[in-house]
Amino acid sequence: MSSQTAYPPGLNLPAKYPFWSAIMLLNTGSVSISSGSTVYVDIQPASNETWFAFIQAFQSVTTSVNNQPVYIYVNKYDGNTLSQIGGDYGQVNANYGFYRLPSININAILSNSLWVRLSFYQTGTGVTGTGYYGYSGFKLSKPLWKTIPAVDPKPFKQKASSQLPDVLTPLSDFAVDIYDPSINDYKTSIILEEDTPIALDPNTQFPVERLSAYVSVDDLVNIINGIKKGTFDPVKSGWKKYLDKWNSLGIKVV
């Protein structure tokens, strides 16, 4: 927009603050979702950057799994508190040929201090899922504006409040309470991985895409029992990588 455009006093923003400073081409990625786990993908600008991003995501559904829902949510996240913005679910019914992929589509302005956290959750027993996402947009100029919450939001993660079952005692160092906006409450969970880099800013090497994964204590107990009984395949379900990781640390749960 031309800097010669007339605006009321104090509102000459297009001249002082150009709308965009760079065009972000389409970025895409995918993450594996182990059975019963929740995987989070953070899309966060580097320091001193603000993005106007067009974000899409969906999750695959394994056709061999019948009536096992999968969920995808989009959340606002500041590194401490998480607020759910929207979501979708899908499932398969092999008897009726019903097959639906859950997906979301959102436009959002992101900063280094307030960004989007996608969450993928699949309930299929003994299988892995795949979460897909993509985004493009603009790097914006300043100034920035946001509201001040009237009520203090709950932190996304805090110290575990419940004692772990005996089978999970070796994982005590990884136990936390994770806030679930869909039930407005916490679930005692086990950290599978946190802030694993997916993509880096080419200029600053800041990890603009990161992956974190957690599993609730109840789900993990069922998974471990299934592995011990031979009814839950750790390879097909995507759990072998975490069992191997714990084994390398001298932690044995199976």
Order of alpha helices (4+ residues) and beta strands (2+ residues): alpha-beta-beta-beta-beta-beta-beta-beta-beta-beta-beta-beta-beta-beta-beta-alpha-alpha
